[in-house]
């Protein structure tokens, strides 16, 4: 594999487990009454959105 794509592949491979843990953790905080459901969903979307943004950013940065 080309060395410049290692970081992007690492993010792509960690995405499924990150989605699972972020959703589980956010809704555990809801169950404990620490945050509301809306905040939990926003945290979840922010985490997933950040990973997707970084994947696109690194791919665009290293395309040449």
N, C-alpha and C positions, 0 to 999 in steps of 0.2 A: 504494500500500500504506500502511496505517496506520502511523505512525511508531513506535508502541509495540510493534509486532510485529517490527521490524527485527532486534533482538538474537536473538529466538527463531528467526527464519528463518535468520539467519547460523549459529547452532548446528546447525540441522537440515541445512543445505546442506553444512556441513563434516563431518558425521558419517561419511559413507562414506569419505572420504579419511583421516580420523582412525582409523577402524577398520583400514584397510589398513596405514597407517604404524605404528600401535601393535602390530599383530600381527607385522609384518615386523621391527620393532625388537626386540621381546621375544624372538622366536625367533632373531634374530642373536646376542643375548646368550646364549641357550642353546647355540647352535652354538659360540660362543667359550668356553663353559664358565664364564661369569661367574655365571650364575644357573641354577637348576633349572627344569624344565618347569612345575612347580607354581607357582613364583614368577612365571614368565612369564605364565601364564594368569591369576593373580591381578592382576598389573599391568594386563593387557589388560582384564579385567573392571572394574577400578577406574576406568580411563580412560573406558570406554564408559558405565559406570554414572553417573559424574560428569556427563558431557554430557547423558545422559537426565534426570537429576535436575535439572540447571540449566534444561533446556527446560521441564520441568513447573513448576518454581519460578517462572521468569520469566513463563510463561503465566498461572499462578494469580495472581501479583502484579499483573499488568497487565490482568486480565480486565475490570475496571471502567473 
